[in-house]
Amino acid sequence: MVKAFFAALMLGVMVAAGNAYAEGSSAQDSKADPQWAQLNEDQRGVLSPLAGQWDTLRPWQREKMLDIARDYPKMKPEQQQRVQKRLNDWSRMTPFERENIRKKYQQFQALPEDKKQELRKKWREYQSLPESEREALRHEHPELDSVDDLGN
């Protein structure tokens, strides 16, 4: 039961990460692949957590980030805060951690819709727990210590 709950939590993190991209995602007309120095001031401001690694990102990753930067001014303040937090979190991950997150997100996307809804429900239940209970669960399962940070 506990393992299923934590599996649901991890998938919930993936849903939350995917929602961050989906909220600001749309196809760009230009397939330009600019270097950091070529970004305008607004783009550099939004994407500043990625400054040190921008020039090493793959073109498709840059395109996603530019989509986020383009839509950032239209976001509500709480959405902007969430984007900044997620960019900071993402920038601190190792390539291995990022790849694991991508794989888990893809696994989640492959699930039947009813299973996705069940996992989303479990994630909301976890988020509604008092901090002390969440802390106790994280203590019991240290491998999930960053779940709250990634899911908010």
Secondary structure, 3 states (H helix, E strand, C coil): CHHHHHHHHHHHHHHHHHHHHHHCCCCCCCCCCCCHHHCCHHHHHHCHHHCCCHHHCCHHHHHHHHHHHHHHHHCCHHHHHHHHHHHHHHHHCCHHHHHHHHHHHHHHHHCCHHHHHHHHHHHHHHHHCCHHHHHHHHHHCHHHCCHHHHHC
